[in-house]
Amino acid sequence: MEPTKFDAVVAGAGPAGCAAAYALAKAGLEVLVIERGKFPGAKNMFGGMLCGSVLAQLIPNFWEEAPLERYITRHVITFLSREDSFSIDFQSPSFGKPPYNGYSVLRAKFDKWLAGKVEEAGAIIVPGLLVEDLLWDGNQVVGVKAGGEDFPASVVIAADGVNSLLAQKAGLAEELSTEYVSLGVKELIQLPSEIIQERFNLEDDEGVTQLFDGFCTRGMHGGGFLYTNKESLSLGIVIQLSALRRMGVKPADLLEEFKSHPGVRNLIKGGTVEEYSAHLVPNAGINKVPMLYKDGFLVVGDAAGLVLTTGITLDGASFAFASGMAAAETVKLAKQNGDPSRKTLCNYEKLLKESFVLRDLETFKHSQFFLDNPRLYTTYPELICNLSRGLFTNDGKPRKRLWQLARTEMGRQKLSILHVAVDGFLGRRAI
Ligand SMILES: Cc1cc2nc3c(=O)[nH]c(=O)nc-3n(C[C@H](O)[C@H](O)[C@H](O)COP(=O)(O)OP(=O)(O)OC[C@H]3O[C@@H](n4cnc5c(N)ncnc54)[C@H](O)[C@@H]3O)c2cc1C
C-alpha cells in the first residue's frame, strides 16, 4: 500500500513546529508532526520568558488555558563584581495583563499543552521518532525518512531546532561554528510560592525576570538569568560555546560559582534543586540565517537561527511562533496553487521580511559584534559595582564627588575615555 501523502510533514514539535502545524491543521490541511522526544517538550528547555503577543495571534485567549507559571511584571538587570552587585529594577503591575508582556513558562508542560492543541486542531503527532533524512525527487524535497519508513509530503517544514540536521541535509545550512551558538545550563529550584512572592516583592501570580552581567561568566560572552515560576526558580547561565571551549571551563562549575555569589545565594536560599538541563541556542542573528526555503522545503525557528539576542533580550519563542505561522501561510498558498516549488515557497521569506522576524534581526545585526567585547563582562560591571561602593561608603575620610570616584575607578580599571566613547558608539548601533 502507498503511504499517505501529507500536505506537510513537520519535523520537531517545539514552538515553531507546533505553530506551523496548528495553523495548517486549523485550515483543514493534512499535517504530520514527527518529534524525537518521548513527548513534545521532553527534551526542550529555555530560560524562560515567553512573550504572549505572537502566540495570541495563533491561539486567542491562550492564557486562559495554557500552563503558564507567572505574569512577568518586574524586570531586573544586575551587574556583578566578585562580591558586589548593582541592580536596575523596573516593576509595573500593568505589565502583567494578558496577553502582551511575558509569562514564565516551563517547557515540558507548555510544549505538551501546545502539542495537545495541535492534535485537537486535527494534526497527527508521532512522538519518540527521529527524522533521519529527506526524501527527494530530483531537486525537490518530497518527504522525510523516520524510523526506517518514508513519509511523503508536498512540503517538509524543518522545525528541528538549533543546528538543524534537515537544513543541513537540504544543503541550506552548515553546522554552526562554536562562536555562533551559546550553551545554556539551568537548574530548576523548588521554593514555596509564598517565599517567592515575599522575596521578590510580587503579588499572587506576578513574576520577575532577572538578568546578570559580569562575574558569573568569568569574563566570557554571556550572562546569568533567573525567572520565577509558580513554585520554583529557573536559574542558569548562557555562554558562547567558543569562549567556554577556549577557557576550558565546565558549565556546571560556573553555575555553582554563580549560585554562591552573595548577590544570588540569598535569592535561592532554602530552595531544592529538582532538575538540571542544558541546551544550545543560536546567537549569530541575521548574519547566519540560511536560505529559508527550497523546492518542497521550509526552515523555521531555531533551525533557521531566528533568535534575537541583544544582551538584554533573548527572544526565540516569538520568532519561532511567527516563523511557524508564516510557513503555514505559505504551505496553504502552495496547496491553493498546486505548486510546492520554490516559486511559491519564496513567499515565506517575503512574509518574514514584512514581519518583525527579519526586521528585528536586521535592526540588531551589530549586537553580536558588540557583545563580543570582554569589557562588558569584566571592566564595566566592576566599575559600576566599585563606583556604587564608593558612593555608599562612609569611612570618616573627606568625601569625593561622583566624577572623582569615576575617574579613580576608570584609572584602576585601565579604562580610557576613548574606550568608553568607542564602546558607547558600538552600543548605540547594537542595542
Ligand atoms: C538557555 C536558554 C534560554 C532561553 N531563554 C529564552 C527565553 O527566555 N525566551 C525565549 O523566547 N527564548 C529563549 N530561548 C530560545 C528558545 O528556547 C528557542 O528559540 C525556541 O525554543 C525555538 O523553538 P523551535 O521550535 O525552533 O526549536 P526547539 O524548541 O528547539 O524545538 C525543536 C524540536 O525539534 C525536535 N527535534 C530535533 N531534531 C529532530 C529530529 N531530527 N526529528 C524529530 N524531532 C526533532 C526537538 O526534540 C524539539 O522538540 C532560550 C534558549 C536557551 C537554550
The ligand as an SDF file (V2000), in Angstrom:
LIG
                    3D

 53 58  0  0  0  0  0  0  0  0999 V2000
   19.2490   28.5820   27.9860 C   0  0  0  0  0  0  0  0  0  0  0  0
   18.2410   29.1320   27.0270 C   0  0  0  0  0  0  0  0  0  0  0  0
   17.4150   30.1760   27.4390 C   0  0  0  0  0  0  0  0  0  0  0  0
   16.4620   30.6880   26.5670 C   0  0  0  0  0  0  0  0  0  0  0  0
   15.6170   31.6420   27.0120 N   0  0  0  0  0  0  0  0  0  0  0  0
   14.6200   32.0680   26.2340 C   0  0  0  0  0  0  0  0  0  0  0  0
   13.6290   32.9490   26.7500 C   0  0  0  0  0  0  0  0  0  0  0  0
   13.6370   33.3120   27.9250 O   0  0  0  0  0  0  0  0  0  0  0  0
   12.6510   33.3750   25.9050 N   0  0  0  0  0  0  0  0  0  0  0  0
   12.5870   32.9550   24.5980 C   0  0  0  0  0  0  0  0  0  0  0  0
   11.6660   33.3650   23.8790 O   0  0  0  0  0  0  0  0  0  0  0  0
   13.5030   32.1120   24.0880 N   0  0  0  0  0  0  0  0  0  0  0  0
   14.5010   31.6510   24.8830 C   0  0  0  0  0  0  0  0  0  0  0  0
   15.3970   30.7380   24.3890 N   0  0  0  0  0  0  0  0  0  0  0  0
   15.3120   30.3630   22.9630 C   0  0  0  0  0  0  0  0  0  0  0  0
   14.1290   29.4220   22.7050 C   0  0  0  0  0  0  0  0  0  0  0  0
   14.1810   28.3410   23.5730 O   0  0  0  0  0  0  0  0  0  0  0  0
   14.1690   28.9220   21.2720 C   0  0  0  0  0  0  0  0  0  0  0  0
   14.4090   29.9790   20.4010 O   0  0  0  0  0  0  0  0  0  0  0  0
   12.8650   28.2350   20.8850 C   0  0  0  0  0  0  0  0  0  0  0  0
   12.6610   27.1210   21.6950 O   0  0  0  0  0  0  0  0  0  0  0  0
   12.9020   27.8000   19.4210 C   0  0  0  0  0  0  0  0  0  0  0  0
   11.8180   26.9550   19.1310 O   0  0  0  0  0  0  0  0  0  0  0  0
   11.9390   25.8640   17.9710 P   0  0  0  0  0  0  0  0  0  0  0  0
   10.6200   25.2110   17.9000 O   0  0  0  0  0  0  0  0  0  0  0  0
   12.5110   26.4970   16.7520 O   0  0  0  0  0  0  0  0  0  0  0  0
   13.0590   24.8630   18.4660 O   0  0  0  0  0  0  0  0  0  0  0  0
   13.0610   23.8910   19.7170 P   0  0  0  0  0  0  0  0  0  0  0  0
   12.3120   24.4670   20.8410 O   0  0  0  0  0  0  0  0  0  0  0  0
   14.4800   23.5130   19.9350 O   0  0  0  0  0  0  0  0  0  0  0  0
   12.2530   22.6210   19.2070 O   0  0  0  0  0  0  0  0  0  0  0  0
   12.8040   21.7210   18.2790 C   0  0  0  0  0  0  0  0  0  0  0  0
   12.0750   20.4000   18.4160 C   0  0  0  0  0  0  0  0  0  0  0  0
   12.5010   19.5240   17.4050 O   0  0  0  0  0  0  0  0  0  0  0  0
   12.7530   18.2390   17.9680 C   0  0  0  0  0  0  0  0  0  0  0  0
   13.7260   17.5950   17.0610 N   0  0  0  0  0  0  0  0  0  0  0  0
   15.0170   17.9270   16.8560 C   0  0  0  0  0  0  0  0  0  0  0  0
   15.5710   17.1610   15.9010 N   0  0  0  0  0  0  0  0  0  0  0  0
   14.5880   16.3220   15.4830 C   0  0  0  0  0  0  0  0  0  0  0  0
   14.5300   15.3110   14.5040 C   0  0  0  0  0  0  0  0  0  0  0  0
   15.5840   15.0210   13.7260 N   0  0  0  0  0  0  0  0  0  0  0  0
   13.3610   14.6200   14.3640 N   0  0  0  0  0  0  0  0  0  0  0  0
   12.2830   14.9140   15.1150 C   0  0  0  0  0  0  0  0  0  0  0  0
   12.2780   15.8720   16.0600 N   0  0  0  0  0  0  0  0  0  0  0  0
   13.4170   16.5880   16.2270 C   0  0  0  0  0  0  0  0  0  0  0  0
   13.2590   18.5440   19.3660 C   0  0  0  0  0  0  0  0  0  0  0  0
   13.1200   17.4490   20.2320 O   0  0  0  0  0  0  0  0  0  0  0  0
   12.3540   19.7200   19.7510 C   0  0  0  0  0  0  0  0  0  0  0  0
   11.1520   19.3080   20.3070 O   0  0  0  0  0  0  0  0  0  0  0  0
   16.3690   30.1960   25.2300 C   0  0  0  0  0  0  0  0  0  0  0  0
   17.1960   29.1410   24.8200 C   0  0  0  0  0  0  0  0  0  0  0  0
   18.1230   28.6130   25.7050 C   0  0  0  0  0  0  0  0  0  0  0  0
   18.9600   27.4490   25.2660 C   0  0  0  0  0  0  0  0  0  0  0  0
  1  2  1  0
  2  3  1  0
  2 52  2  0
  3  4  2  0
  4  5  1  0
  4 50  1  0
  5  6  2  0
  6  7  1  0
  6 13  1  0
  7  8  2  0
  7  9  1  0
  9 10  1  0
 10 11  2  0
 10 12  1  0
 12 13  2  0
 13 14  1  0
 14 15  1  0
 14 50  1  0
 15 16  1  0
 16 17  1  0
 16 18  1  0
 18 19  1  0
 18 20  1  0
 20 21  1  0
 20 22  1  0
 22 23  1  0
 23 24  1  0
 24 25  2  0
 24 26  1  0
 24 27  1  0
 27 28  1  0
 28 29  2  0
 28 30  1  0
 28 31  1  0
 31 32  1  0
 32 33  1  0
 33 34  1  0
 33 48  1  0
 34 35  1  0
 35 36  1  0
 35 46  1  0
 36 37  1  0
 36 45  1  0
 37 38  2  0
 38 39  1  0
 39 40  1  0
 39 45  2  0
 40 41  1  0
 40 42  2  0
 42 43  1  0
 43 44  2  0
 44 45  1  0
 46 47  1  0
 46 48  1  0
 48 49  1  0
 50 51  2  0
 51 52  1  0
 52 53  1  0
M  END
$$$$
